[in-house]
């Protein structure tokens, strides 16, 4: 069964697009992980600041 020239052309066009989509999905996953880490750091900083405020206000008495 022969492959039509239109199919070959479409496949050649889709191949770079597919690679580009895969690159974007990989970058998106990496950025999502970085965002989770950054949000975790912010939560930790908030907790530390809250503890320091509690200690400075004499809340442990």
Secondary structure, DSSP 8 states (H G I E B T S, - for coil): ----HHHHHHHHHHHHHHHHHHHHHHHHHHHHHHHHHHHHHHHHHHHHHHHHHHHHTTTT-
